[in-house]
Amino acid sequence: MHLALQTLVGQLPTAALYALVGVGFVIVYRGTQVLNFAQGLLALIGGYFFYSIAISEGIPFWPALVLSLIASALLGALIYVLMLRPLMGQSALLLVMLTIALNIVLGAVALMLWGGATHFVKAPGAKVDLHLPGQIRITALDVAVVVLVAILLTAFAIMLRWSSFGSRMRAAAENPLLATYRGINVGTVSTATWAIATVGASMAGIIYGATNGLAPSAGNALGFAAFPAVVLGGLDSVGGALIGAGILAEVQGFAVSYLGGKYADVVGYGVLLLVLIVYPTGLFGSKEIARL
């Protein structure tokens, strides 16, 4: 019983990370109809931005966080303007292949700039243990991560559902030509969409760097670990990303606790295959999304 409770609570920060990366997939897909397989590497680069600003330059945590998120937003905007915007309107397969190539390039750049060693981000509360009822132990950083991600995802959901920007983003994605006729600057909306998604990914990268450390392999590990959660929840649903992340993280946690660590990835991609075969739109995805 104790092991089950510890696993249930202990996997909440992992679920939060999956959700934070996953919502980037959702925002980019909803805003530009692009399935971005470079999301994990964008998270890694954002973590490295923070590490370089906070550690190398000696800037305190909160100013370093703001500066790194600004740099990440600029990176996301530049990626869209320089690489994706010239190809918008092309086939979905071409755009997916472009994001895969971008993933490889970003990994190579990270290796050249920061090397292959693991770098840890120093974050408040990382070493402060909290003792919960039932002999459950969790760090103050883990609690802060879960609360922060819940707030961010709520803000994202409100923005997409009820804000004027969310309406423009949906219009630009569904019919760019008609949106242009209605006075919507499709390029500006899509650029902002990529910037916002990259900021969310960077937050995940910073958190991952504080808990697991930053290394060139971490980007793919984080991005492809979160992807099954997005598919489970639905590619165009922020709430689905949250619920899918929670389900996936808990299932993986119990698999590790009772079967062993080597089963985590097997379970994650087993869930992905099952969802694609049985319910390809995901739990909350729009019905027009038939297959990946």
C-alpha positions in Angstrom: 0.0 0.0 0.0 2.8 2.4 0.9 4.6 1.7 -2.4 1.4 2.3 -4.4 0.9 5.7 -2.6 4.5 6.7 -3.0 4.4 5.8 -6.7 1.1 7.7 -7.2 2.3 10.9 -5.6 5.9 10.5 -6.8 4.8 10.4 -10.4 2.9 13.7 -10.3 6.0 15.8 -11.1 6.7 13.5 -14.1 3.1 13.9 -15.2 3.5 17.7 -14.9 6.6 17.6 -17.1 4.9 15.4 -19.7 1.9 17.8 -19.7 4.1 20.9 -20.1 5.9 19.4 -23.1 2.7 18.0 -24.4 0.9 21.3 -24.4 3.6 22.6 -26.7 2.7 19.9 -29.2 -1.0 20.8 -28.9 -0.5 24.6 -29.3 1.7 24.2 -32.4 -0.7 21.7 -33.9 -3.7 23.8 -33.2 -2.1 27.0 -34.3 -0.2 25.9 -37.4 -1.3 22.3 -38.1 2.4 21.2 -37.7 3.3 18.1 -35.6 6.5 19.3 -34.0 8.9 16.5 -33.3 11.6 19.0 -32.2 9.6 19.9 -29.0 11.9 17.9 -26.7 15.0 19.5 -28.1 13.5 23.0 -27.7 12.9 22.1 -24.1 16.6 21.0 -23.8 17.8 24.2 -25.4 15.7 26.3 -23.0 17.2 24.5 -20.1 20.7 25.2 -21.4 19.8 28.8 -21.9 18.9 29.0 -18.2 22.0 27.1 -17.2 24.3 29.4 -19.2 22.7 32.6 -17.9 22.4 31.5 -14.2 25.6 29.5 -13.9 28.1 31.0 -16.4 27.0 34.6 -15.8 26.1 34.2 -12.2 22.7 35.8 -12.5 20.1 35.0 -9.7 17.4 32.4 -10.4 14.4 34.6 -11.1 16.1 37.1 -13.5 17.8 34.2 -15.2 14.5 32.5 -15.6 12.9 35.5 -17.3 15.9 36.1 -19.6 16.0 32.4 -20.6 12.3 32.4 -21.4 12.7 35.5 -23.5 15.5 33.9 -25.4 13.4 30.8 -25.9 10.5 32.8 -27.2 12.8 34.5 -29.7 14.2 31.1 -30.8 10.7 29.7 -31.4 9.7 32.8 -33.4 12.9 32.6 -35.5 12.4 28.9 -36.2 8.9 29.6 -37.6 9.9 32.7 -39.6 13.1 31.3 -41.1 12.2 27.6 -41.6 8.5 26.9 -41.5 6.8 30.0 -42.8 8.4 29.6 -46.3 7.0 26.1 -46.4 3.5 26.6 -45.0 0.9 25.2 -47.4 3.1 22.3 -48.3 2.3 18.7 -47.4 2.0 17.7 -43.8 4.7 15.0 -44.4 7.2 17.6 -45.5 6.6 19.8 -42.5 6.9 16.8 -40.1 10.2 15.8 -41.8 11.4 19.3 -41.4 10.8 19.2 -37.6 12.6 15.9 -37.4 15.6 17.4 -39.2 15.4 20.4 -36.8 15.4 18.0 -33.9 18.7 16.5 -35.2 20.3 19.9 -35.9 19.3 21.2 -32.4 20.8 18.1 -30.8 24.1 18.6 -32.7 24.2 22.3 -31.7 23.5 21.4 -28.1 26.4 18.9 -28.1 28.8 21.4 -29.7 27.9 24.3 -27.4 27.5 22.6 -24.1 29.3 19.3 -24.5 28.2 15.8 -23.5 28.5 16.2 -19.8 25.4 16.4 -17.6 24.7 19.9 -16.2 22.4 20.4 -13.3 20.2 23.5 -12.8 20.0 24.9 -9.3 16.4 25.6 -8.4 14.9 26.7 -5.0 13.4 23.8 -3.0 15.2 21.1 -5.0 16.8 19.6 -1.8 14.0 20.4 0.7 12.1 17.2 1.6 8.4 17.3 2.6 7.0 14.5 4.6 3.3 13.8 3.8 0.9 11.5 5.5 1.4 7.8 4.8 5.2 8.1 5.0 5.3 9.8 1.5 8.3 11.9 0.8 8.4 14.6 -2.0 10.6 17.7 -2.5 9.3 21.2 -2.3 10.4 21.6 -5.9 8.2 18.8 -6.9 5.2 20.4 -5.3 6.0 23.8 -6.9 6.3 22.1 -10.3 2.9 20.5 -10.0 1.3 23.7 -8.9 3.1 25.8 -11.6 2.2 23.5 -14.4 -1.5 23.4 -13.3 -1.5 27.2 -13.4 0.2 27.4 -16.8 -2.0 24.8 -18.4 -5.1 26.5 -17.0 -3.9 29.8 -18.5 -3.2 28.1 -21.9 -6.6 26.5 -21.9 -8.3 29.9 -21.2 -6.2 31.6 -23.8 -7.1 29.1 -26.5 -10.7 28.8 -25.6 -11.8 32.4 -24.8 -9.2 34.9 -25.8 -9.2 36.8 -29.1 -5.7 35.4 -29.8 -7.0 31.9 -29.4 -9.8 32.6 -31.9 -7.3 34.1 -34.4 -5.0 31.1 -33.9 -7.8 28.6 -34.6 -8.9 30.6 -37.6 -5.4 30.9 -39.0 -4.9 27.2 -38.7 -8.2 26.0 -40.1 -8.3 28.4 -43.2 -5.4 30.7 -43.6 -6.7 32.4 -46.7 -10.1 33.1 -45.2 -8.5 34.3 -42.0 -6.4 36.7 -44.1 -9.5 38.1 -45.8 -11.0 38.7 -42.3 -8.0 40.9 -41.4 -6.0 38.3 -39.4 -2.2 38.5 -39.8 -1.7 34.7 -40.1 2.1 35.1 -40.1 2.1 37.0 -36.8 -0.3 34.7 -35.1 1.7 31.6 -36.2 5.0 33.2 -35.1 3.5 34.0 -31.7 2.2 30.4 -31.5 5.7 28.9 -31.9 7.1 31.4 -29.4 4.5 30.5 -26.8 5.0 26.7 -27.3 8.8 27.1 -27.1 8.5 29.0 -23.8 6.4 26.2 -22.4 8.9 23.6 -23.6 11.7 25.7 -22.0 10.0 25.7 -18.7 9.9 21.9 -18.9 13.6 21.8 -19.8 14.6 24.0 -16.8 12.6 21.8 -14.5 14.1 18.7 -16.0 17.6 20.2 -15.6 16.9 20.7 -11.9 15.6 17.2 -11.3 17.5 15.0 -13.7 20.2 17.1 -15.3 20.7 18.4 -18.8 22.5 16.2 -21.4 22.2 16.0 -25.2 20.2 12.8 -24.9 17.7 14.5 -22.5 15.9 16.3 -25.3 14.7 13.2 -27.2 14.1 11.5 -23.9 11.7 14.2 -22.7 10.1 14.9 -26.1 9.4 11.3 -27.1 8.4 10.3 -23.6 5.7 13.0 -23.6 4.4 12.3 -27.1 2.3 9.2 -26.1 0.6 11.3 -23.5 -0.4 13.8 -26.3 -1.7 11.1 -28.5 -3.7 9.6 -25.6 -5.3 12.9 -24.7 -5.8 14.2 -28.3 -3.5 16.3 -30.5 -5.7 19.4 -30.3 -6.7 19.3 -26.6 -4.8 21.1 -23.8 -7.0 19.3 -21.2 -6.4 16.1 -23.0 -2.6 16.6 -22.8 -2.9 17.1 -19.0 -5.1 14.0 -18.5 -3.0 11.9 -20.9 0.2 13.0 -19.1 -1.3 11.9 -15.8 -2.4 8.5 -17.0 0.8 7.8 -18.8 3.1 8.9 -16.0 1.2 6.9 -13.4 1.1 3.7 -15.6 4.8 4.0 -16.2 5.4 4.6 -12.5 3.6 1.5 -11.5 5.3 -0.5 -14.2 8.7 0.6 -12.8 7.7 0.0 -9.2 6.4 -3.5 -9.8 8.2 -4.7 -12.9 11.4 -2.8 -13.1 12.9 0.4 -14.7 13.4 -1.2 -18.1 9.6 -1.4 -18.6 8.9 2.4 -18.5 9.5 3.0 -22.2 7.9 -0.3 -23.2 4.7 0.7 -21.4 4.8 4.3 -22.8 5.0 3.2 -26.4 2.7 0.3 -25.8 0.1 2.9 -24.8 0.9 4.9 -27.9 0.3 1.9 -30.2 -2.9 0.9 -28.4 -4.4 4.4 -28.8 -3.4 4.7 -32.4 -5.0 1.3 -33.2 -8.1 1.6 -31.1 -8.9 5.3 -30.7 -6.6 7.4 -33.0 -8.3 10.7 -32.2 -7.3 10.3 -28.5 -9.6 10.7 -25.5 -10.5 14.4 -26.2 -9.2 15.0 -29.8 -11.4 16.4 -32.6 -12.9 13.7 -34.7 -11.5 15.2 -37.9 -8.0 14.1 -36.7 -8.1 10.6 -38.0 -4.5 9.4 -38.2 -1.1 10.7 -37.5 
